[in-house]
């Protein structure tokens, strides 16, 4: 019964997630609203969502060298060959962010489903060549922003300049990995899809005889995207385990179409005038995503503790949107350090002893580059994995955990007319591992 309920929860999560990724997020003009507003998502392809599962987020995002028989690690697809049972994973997150300048600050936030994956061991780890496959669905990047500025023109009239945008790009993928002796190699191949909307409005406040200007742009994305990974795993003296991993994505062109509209409007006491002065429809182009490499190393003792280090470098100078260079840095990086500890994995009494406690720190640079300023990003994380099911009845083995993670960090600076974001993120994940294809026994 517990297994049935857990699978039902995952079905509901999948349906909700599928509905969520197609929904457009509405931004707001009131800066004191708690609806999400991220000004830096205006640039590039938007704010990136890595789809990292909750256990790894709580460890600073150290996923390049991580593998686990009961948890899926899409950060490095080479880890799929270590899966022991069919595993379901789903997660959601909530964000509370304070945006600050030298003169003002306000709070904003959102909550959303963040990933769903299913992993299936094709060949068990006890075989000569273990292998596994994974199906996954997650956001890749999101865009929500709404900003306004009031200025006076040459004649002294007041004009509001409003910038807004919303949308998301998502990734549905299939991954596979195979391992021979101590080495594993894997890949993710997926389809990237979604749409972003960009809007700019000039609104004249002092006269009804002047046209207001509206500039609208819709970008629709659809194309293949891949990621490769390798991993080395060795058991050393005293039961220590050394994992070394790396992932790579080369420069890739994703197909896109763009629609542009320039519209002028004017209101009068008894009428409303609209004039579309320019439009271009279904303009085809490419979104060029950059080369990225991630290297990680982990030292662990099975079911006791682990410590890991990751370093990621991305060549954002390669990024293009319809052939145009955006406000992006030449190269971004991220360094993270994380670990976990289990007091007593096999404890039959004292539930707190079987909980996996996780922690981490990170430092790096965001890919947006504005006013000659690099946006540094740093923070610390912690969390826990709470086992909720573990039994072995009639050959059927099920195990699962509820994962929680917290991330407190800072992005950007108040200098040079920019925003600084101070954020608190809460992530909640659920995993269930179950042995499929067990022969039925009858008396």
C-alpha positions as CSV (number, residue, x, y, z in Angstrom):
1,X,0.0,0.0,0.0
2,X,2.8,2.4,0.9
3,X,4.5,1.7,-2.4
4,X,1.3,2.3,-4.3
5,X,0.8,5.6,-2.6
6,X,4.3,6.7,-3.3
7,X,3.9,5.9,-7.0
8,X,0.6,7.8,-7.1
9,X,2.4,10.8,-5.6
10,X,5.0,10.7,-8.4
11,X,2.2,10.4,-11.1
12,X,0.6,13.6,-9.6
13,X,4.0,15.3,-9.6
14,X,4.6,14.5,-13.2
15,X,1.2,15.7,-14.4
16,X,1.6,18.9,-12.4
17,X,5.2,19.4,-13.7
18,X,4.1,18.9,-17.3
19,X,1.4,21.5,-16.8
20,X,3.7,23.9,-15.0
21,X,6.4,24.1,-17.7
22,X,4.0,25.1,-20.4
23,X,2.4,27.8,-18.3
24,X,3.6,31.4,-18.7
25,X,4.6,33.3,-15.6
26,X,3.0,36.8,-15.3
27,X,5.3,39.5,-14.0
28,X,4.0,42.5,-12.1
29,X,4.6,46.2,-12.1
30,X,4.3,46.7,-8.3
31,X,7.9,46.4,-7.0
32,X,6.6,45.6,-3.4
33,X,4.7,42.6,-4.6
34,X,5.9,39.1,-3.6
35,X,5.5,37.9,-7.2
36,X,8.8,36.9,-8.7
37,X,10.9,39.6,-10.4
38,X,14.4,38.8,-11.7
39,X,15.9,41.8,-13.7
40,X,19.0,39.8,-14.7
41,X,16.9,37.2,-16.5
42,X,16.4,39.8,-19.3
43,X,19.8,38.9,-20.7
44,X,21.1,35.9,-22.6
45,X,18.6,33.0,-22.6
46,X,17.4,33.8,-19.1
47,X,18.2,32.6,-15.6
48,X,19.6,29.1,-15.9
49,X,17.9,26.2,-14.0
50,X,20.3,23.3,-13.8
51,X,17.8,20.7,-12.7
52,X,20.2,19.5,-10.0
53,X,18.3,17.1,-7.6
54,X,17.8,18.3,-4.0
55,X,20.5,16.1,-2.4
56,X,23.2,17.6,-4.6
57,X,21.9,21.1,-4.2
58,X,22.2,20.7,-0.4
59,X,25.9,19.8,-1.0
60,X,26.7,23.0,-2.9
61,X,25.9,21.4,-6.3
62,X,28.8,19.0,-6.3
63,X,27.5,16.6,-8.9
64,X,30.3,15.9,-11.3
65,X,31.7,12.9,-9.4
66,X,28.6,11.8,-7.5
67,X,26.9,8.4,-8.0
68,X,24.4,6.5,-5.8
69,X,22.5,3.2,-6.4
70,X,19.3,4.8,-5.1
71,X,19.5,8.4,-6.4
72,X,19.6,9.7,-10.0
73,X,22.3,12.3,-10.8
74,X,21.5,14.0,-14.2
75,X,24.4,16.4,-13.6
76,X,26.7,13.6,-14.8
77,X,25.0,11.0,-17.0
78,X,27.9,8.6,-16.5
79,X,26.4,8.0,-13.0
80,X,23.4,6.1,-14.5
81,X,25.4,2.9,-14.7
82,X,25.6,2.8,-10.9
83,X,21.8,2.6,-10.4
84,X,20.7,-0.6,-8.6
85,X,16.9,-0.3,-8.7
86,X,14.3,1.5,-10.8
87,X,14.2,5.0,-9.3
88,X,11.7,7.8,-9.4
89,X,12.7,11.4,-8.5
90,X,10.7,14.6,-8.3
91,X,11.4,18.0,-6.8
92,X,10.1,21.5,-6.2
93,X,11.6,24.7,-5.0
94,X,10.6,28.1,-3.4
95,X,12.6,31.3,-3.6
96,X,12.5,34.5,-1.6
97,X,14.8,37.2,-2.9
98,X,15.5,40.7,-1.8
99,X,16.6,43.1,-4.6
100,X,18.7,46.0,-3.4
101,X,20.3,49.2,-4.8
102,X,22.1,52.0,-3.0
103,X,18.7,53.7,-2.4
104,X,16.0,51.1,-2.2
105,X,15.2,47.4,-1.8
106,X,12.1,45.1,-2.1
107,X,11.3,41.5,-1.8
108,X,10.1,39.1,-4.5
109,X,9.6,35.3,-4.7
110,X,8.1,32.3,-6.4
111,X,7.5,28.6,-6.1
112,X,7.7,26.0,-8.8
113,X,8.2,22.3,-9.6
114,X,11.9,21.8,-10.7
115,X,12.6,18.3,-12.0
116,X,11.2,14.9,-12.6
117,X,13.3,11.8,-13.6
118,X,12.9,8.0,-13.9
119,X,16.0,5.8,-13.9
120,X,16.1,2.1,-14.9
121,X,19.1,-0.2,-14.5
122,X,19.3,-2.1,-17.8
123,X,22.2,-4.3,-16.5
124,X,22.7,-4.5,-12.7
125,X,25.9,-3.3,-11.1
126,X,26.8,-6.9,-10.3
127,X,27.1,-7.7,-14.0
128,X,30.2,-7.4,-16.1
129,X,29.0,-4.3,-17.9
130,X,26.5,-2.4,-15.8
131,X,24.2,0.0,-17.6
132,X,21.3,2.3,-17.0
133,X,18.9,4.6,-18.8
134,X,17.1,7.7,-17.5
135,X,14.1,9.8,-18.7
136,X,13.9,13.3,-17.5
137,X,12.0,16.6,-17.7
138,X,13.2,19.9,-16.3
139,X,13.3,23.7,-16.8
140,X,16.5,24.8,-18.6
141,X,16.1,28.6,-18.2
142,X,13.4,31.0,-17.0
143,X,12.7,34.7,-17.6
144,X,10.6,36.9,-15.3
145,X,11.2,40.6,-15.0
146,X,9.3,43.9,-14.9
147,X,11.0,47.3,-14.5
148,X,9.9,50.9,-15.0
149,X,11.6,54.2,-15.2
150,X,10.1,57.7,-15.4
151,X,11.9,60.3,-17.4
152,X,11.3,63.8,-18.8
153,X,11.6,64.4,-22.6
154,X,13.0,67.6,-24.2
155,X,9.7,69.4,-23.9
156,X,9.4,68.5,-20.2
157,X,6.7,65.9,-20.6
158,X,6.8,62.9,-18.3
159,X,7.3,59.5,-19.9
160,X,7.3,56.0,-18.3
161,X,9.7,53.5,-19.9
162,X,8.6,50.0,-18.9
163,X,10.6,46.8,-19.6
164,X,9.0,43.4,-19.0
165,X,9.4,39.8,-20.0
166,X,8.3,36.3,-19.2
167,X,8.7,32.7,-20.4
168,X,10.7,29.6,-20.0
169,X,12.9,27.1,-22.0
170,X,12.5,23.5,-20.9
171,X,14.4,20.3,-21.6
172,X,13.0,16.8,-22.0
173,X,15.7,14.2,-22.3
174,X,16.8,10.6,-22.4
175,X,20.1,9.5,-21.0
176,X,22.2,6.3,-20.9
177,X,25.4,5.0,-19.4
178,X,27.6,1.9,-19.4
179,X,30.4,0.9,-17.1
180,X,33.4,-1.4,-17.6
181,X,35.5,-2.1,-14.6
182,X,36.2,1.3,-13.0
183,X,35.2,3.5,-15.8
184,X,31.8,4.7,-16.9
185,X,30.7,6.8,-19.8
186,X,27.2,8.3,-20.5
187,X,25.2,11.0,-22.3
188,X,22.0,12.9,-22.2
189,X,20.2,13.7,-25.4
190,X,17.2,15.9,-25.2
191,X,14.8,18.3,-26.9
192,X,14.8,21.9,-25.8
193,X,11.6,23.8,-26.2
194,X,9.8,26.9,-25.0
195,X,9.0,30.6,-25.6
196,X,10.2,33.9,-24.2
197,X,8.4,37.2,-24.5
198,X,10.2,40.6,-24.4
199,X,8.3,43.9,-24.2
200,X,9.2,47.6,-24.0
201,X,6.6,50.3,-23.6
202,X,6.9,54.1,-23.8
203,X,3.9,55.7,-22.1
204,X,3.4,59.5,-22.2
205,X,1.7,60.9,-19.1
206,X,1.1,64.5,-19.9
207,X,-0.7,64.4,-23.2
208,X,-3.5,62.4,-24.9
209,X,-2.3,63.8,-28.3
210,X,0.9,61.9,-28.3
211,X,1.2,58.2,-29.3
212,X,2.5,55.7,-26.9
213,X,5.0,53.2,-28.3
214,X,5.1,49.4,-27.7
215,X,7.8,47.1,-28.9
216,X,7.1,43.3,-28.6
217,X,9.3,40.4,-29.4
218,X,8.4,36.7,-29.1
219,X,11.1,34.0,-29.4
220,X,10.2,30.4,-29.7
221,X,12.9,27.7,-29.2
222,X,12.9,24.1,-30.4
223,X,16.0,21.9,-31.0
224,X,18.2,19.1,-29.8
225,X,20.7,19.5,-26.9
226,X,23.2,17.0,-25.6
227,X,25.6,16.5,-22.7
228,X,28.3,13.9,-22.1
229,X,30.0,12.6,-19.0
230,X,32.7,10.2,-17.8
231,X,33.4,8.8,-14.3
232,X,36.1,6.8,-12.6
233,X,35.3,4.9,-9.4
234,X,37.9,3.0,-7.3
235,X,37.7,1.3,-3.9
236,X,40.8,1.9,-1.9
237,X,42.2,0.8,1.5
238,X,40.1,1.0,4.6
239,X,36.9,1.0,2.6
240,X,37.5,4.5,1.1
241,X,35.9,5.2,-2.3
242,X,37.4,7.6,-4.8
243,X,35.2,9.0,-7.5
244,X,36.4,11.3,-10.2
245,X,34.1,12.7,-12.8
246,X,33.8,15.2,-15.7
247,X,31.0,16.5,-18.0
248,X,31.2,18.5,-21.2
249,X,28.8,20.2,-23.6
250,X,30.3,21.7,-26.8
251,X,28.9,24.8,-28.5
252,X,25.4,24.0,-29.8
253,X,23.0,25.8,-32.1
254,X,19.3,25.5,-31.1
255,X,16.7,26.4,-33.8
256,X,14.5,29.4,-33.0
257,X,11.9,31.6,-34.6
258,X,11.2,35.3,-33.7
259,X,8.1,37.6,-34.2
260,X,8.5,41.3,-33.8
261,X,5.8,44.0,-33.5
262,X,6.1,47.7,-33.2
263,X,2.7,49.2,-32.2
264,X,1.7,52.8,-31.5
265,X,-1.4,53.6,-29.5
266,X,-3.3,56.7,-28.4
267,X,-6.3,57.2,-26.2
268,X,-8.9,59.9,-26.5
269,X,-12.0,60.6,-24.4
270,X,-14.3,58.7,-26.9
271,X,-11.8,56.6,-29.0
272,X,-8.7,54.5,-29.0
273,X,-6.2,54.4,-31.9
274,X,-3.8,51.6,-32.7
275,X,-1.2,51.6,-35.5
276,X,1.1,48.7,-36.2
277,X,4.1,50.4,-37.9
278,X,6.3,47.3,-38.2
279,X,6.0,43.6,-37.9
280,X,8.2,40.6,-38.9
281,X,6.8,37.1,-38.5
282,X,8.4,33.7,-38.3
283,X,12.0,35.0,-38.7
284,X,14.2,31.9,-38.4
285,X,17.5,31.9,-36.6
286,X,19.7,30.1,-34.0
287,X,20.4,30.4,-30.3
288,X,24.0,29.5,-29.8
289,X,24.7,27.9,-26.4
290,X,28.4,27.8,-25.2
291,X,30.9,25.1,-24.5
292,X,31.0,24.1,-20.8
293,X,33.2,21.7,-18.8
294,X,32.7,20.5,-15.3
295,X,35.3,18.5,-13.2
296,X,34.8,16.9,-9.8
297,X,36.4,14.7,-7.3
298,X,34.8,12.9,-4.3
299,X,36.2,10.9,-1.4
300,X,33.7,8.8,0.5
301,X,33.0,5.9,2.8
302,X,29.9,4.0,1.9
303,X,26.8,4.9,4.0
304,X,29.0,6.9,6.4
305,X,30.4,10.2,4.9
306,X,31.5,12.0,1.7
307,X,33.3,15.1,0.7
308,X,33.5,16.5,-2.9
309,X,34.8,19.4,-4.9
310,X,33.6,20.7,-8.3
311,X,34.8,23.3,-10.8
312,X,32.8,24.4,-13.8
313,X,33.8,26.7,-16.6
314,X,31.6,28.0,-19.4
315,X,32.7,29.9,-22.5
316,X,29.9,32.5,-22.7
317,X,31.8,34.5,-25.4
318,X,30.3,31.9,-27.8
319,X,26.7,32.8,-27.0
320,X,24.6,34.4,-29.7
321,X,20.9,35.1,-30.1
322,X,20.0,35.3,-33.8
323,X,23.6,36.2,-34.5
324,X,23.7,39.0,-31.9
325,X,26.1,39.3,-29.0
326,X,24.3,40.0,-25.7
327,X,25.5,41.4,-22.4
328,X,27.4,38.3,-21.3
329,X,30.8,37.7,-19.8
330,X,33.5,36.0,-21.8
331,X,33.9,33.1,-19.3
332,X,31.9,32.2,-16.2
333,X,33.0,29.8,-13.5
334,X,31.7,28.1,-10.3
335,X,33.7,26.3,-7.6
336,X,31.8,24.3,-5.0
337,X,32.7,22.2,-2.0
338,X,30.2,19.9,-0.3
339,X,29.8,16.8,1.8
340,X,27.5,14.5,3.7
341,X,27.5,12.4,6.9
342,X,25.3,9.6,8.2
343,X,25.6,8.9,11.9
344,X,24.5,5.2,11.7
345,X,22.9,4.0,8.5
346,X,22.0,0.6,9.9
347,X,20.5,1.8,13.2
348,X,17.3,0.0,14.1
349,X,16.5,2.6,16.8
350,X,17.0,6.3,16.8
351,X,15.6,7.6,13.5
352,X,17.9,10.7,13.5
353,X,20.9,8.4,13.2
354,X,19.8,7.1,9.8
355,X,19.3,10.6,8.3
356,X,21.9,11.8,5.8
357,X,23.0,15.4,6.7
358,X,24.4,17.5,3.8
359,X,26.3,20.8,3.6
360,X,28.2,22.9,1.0
361,X,29.5,26.2,-0.1
362,X,30.1,27.7,-3.6
363,X,31.6,30.8,-5.3
364,X,31.6,31.9,-8.9
365,X,30.4,34.4,-11.5
366,X,27.1,34.7,-13.2
367,X,27.2,34.9,-17.0
368,X,25.5,38.3,-17.3
369,X,28.0,41.2,-17.7
370,X,26.7,44.8,-17.3
371,X,28.2,48.3,-17.0
372,X,31.7,46.8,-17.0
373,X,30.9,44.7,-13.9
374,X,31.1,41.0,-13.2
375,X,28.2,39.6,-11.2
376,X,29.8,37.4,-8.5
377,X,27.6,34.7,-6.9
378,X,28.4,33.0,-3.6
379,X,26.5,31.2,-0.8
380,X,26.2,28.2,1.5
381,X,23.9,25.2,1.5
382,X,22.7,22.5,3.9
383,X,19.9,19.9,4.1
384,X,19.0,16.3,4.9
385,X,17.7,13.1,3.4
386,X,15.0,11.5,5.5
387,X,14.5,7.8,4.8
388,X,10.8,6.9,4.8
389,X,10.7,3.3,3.6
390,X,13.0,0.4,3.7
391,X,12.0,-3.3,3.6
392,X,12.7,-6.6,2.0
393,X,9.6,-8.7,1.8
394,X,9.3,-11.7,-0.5
395,X,12.2,-10.5,-2.7
396,X,10.7,-7.1,-3.2
397,X,13.0,-4.3,-2.1
398,X,11.8,-0.7,-1.8
399,X,13.6,2.3,-0.4
400,X,12.9,6.0,-0.5
401,X,13.7,9.3,1.1
402,X,12.3,12.8,1.5
403,X,15.1,15.3,0.6
404,X,15.2,18.9,1.9
405,X,17.7,21.6,1.0
406,X,18.4,25.2,1.8
407,X,20.5,27.7,-0.2
408,X,21.4,31.2,1.1
409,X,23.4,33.3,-1.2
410,X,24.2,36.7,-2.9
411,X,24.3,37.6,-6.6
412,X,25.6,40.8,-8.1
413,X,26.5,44.2,-6.6
414,X,25.0,47.6,-5.7
415,X,27.8,49.4,-7.6
416,X,27.5,50.9,-11.1
417,X,23.8,51.2,-11.0
418,X,23.1,47.5,-10.6
419,X,20.9,45.3,-8.3
420,X,22.2,43.0,-5.7
421,X,20.1,39.9,-5.0
422,X,20.1,38.2,-1.6
423,X,18.2,35.0,-1.8
424,X,16.9,32.1,0.3
425,X,15.9,29.0,-1.6
426,X,14.2,25.9,-0.2
427,X,14.1,22.7,-2.2
428,X,12.0,19.6,-1.5
429,X,12.6,16.3,-3.3
430,X,11.1,12.9,-3.2
431,X,12.8,9.7,-4.3
432,X,11.6,6.1,-4.5
433,X,13.6,3.0,-5.6
434,X,11.9,-0.3,-6.4
435,X,12.8,-3.6,-7.9
436,X,10.8,-4.2,-11.1
437,X,10.0,-7.5,-12.9
438,X,9.8,-9.7,-9.8
439,X,8.2,-13.1,-10.5
440,X,5.0,-13.8,-8.6
441,X,4.9,-16.7,-6.2
442,X,1.8,-18.7,-5.5
443,X,1.0,-21.3,-2.9
